[in-house]
Amino acid sequence: MTNRRAFLQAMLASPAAAAYLRAAQSAPPMKIRRVETVYWNSRDDAPFWPHWTWVKIETDTGISGIGETYPRGANEAAAVHNIANRLLGNDPRDIERIWADLYHAFDYQVAGGAEMRALSAIDLALWDLLARSLRAPVYRLLGGRSNPRVRLYNTCFPYRYDFLREPEKIMRELIDTRGIRAIKLWPFDGAARRSARQYITHDQIEESLKPVRALRDAFGGSIEIAIEFHSNWNLPSAIRIARALEPYKPMWLEDMLLPGNPDQYRELAQATSLPLTIGERMAGKLAFEQLLASRAAKFVMFDLTWCGGLTEARKIAAMADAYQLPIAPHTAGGPLLFYASTHLTTAAPNVWIQESCQRFYERDWPAMLEN
């Protein structure tokens, strides 16, 4: 039987663990005293993106943390303020307990939507606050560094070149300036709009394949190409598109169908040799458990500002790891989402690649954050 003193002595054998343990033991009591939201909207001369809601949680010790969600509207801020009284007076370091309390409170308003995005932002703020209180990076609190480096792919909006007409220029710039050799585009969305998402013709497929073909012709197998579908298609159309893409060997086909259809996704997976990435719009580990059990996805995607925050995302990542599947976090939001996702992908052992949006970093974020 190991007593408490022996356990602590064993823990102290690790210098890093000892430092965090001493910090946790010596930490003074802490209570949440204020919850604040800031809604960011684009200036008139800025692109349509981004629209963020930031949540700031302050404590009686002066330590605070900031979280984020998106994409549009003030609904998330309203959800945060509706639940703020449940946060006040709590120790912000009790993250799991707070998450469960808020989730069950929101569940009576139907889990998902603005409430889940609000919970995600609150959760990210709590992790930020915890890390600040311990003076440790978040990835250390998640188990340390599994990945000294994480591959990035670039999502092509809003870019200086049109990815439908000049995808080679985008790819060349990414390689030369960033060392990024993976790109994501959505050339089939126009056909979906024209048919109200009901069907796609062979001519439309040929037209949509042009940027994919141009990238393969220019760079061969030296790059990865991911194809995003924004859940636009029904099953017959998705099968037709997937089979047309097979000769070009894309890295994945992303969210071809609406979420919540694991049986249909399994049928799609059986109809094509290409791997499916699923999960960007899904929230909560229970939804991901059903997806994993269907065996339809080869890559598991989630967004930390939608799925339930870092608390839920790390559990989803661990579930995916149990199925020997890698994760590929979605990060098409603001800077806090990208930073939080990077902490998770640094710590998680099953990371395939992480999204980036280089034009956000070069143009949009500075336009939003100046002064």
Order of alpha helices (4+ residues) and beta strands (2+ residues): alpha-alpha-beta-beta-beta-alpha-alpha-alpha-alpha-beta-alpha-beta-alpha-alpha-alpha-beta-alpha-beta-alpha-beta-alpha-beta-alpha-alpha-beta-alpha
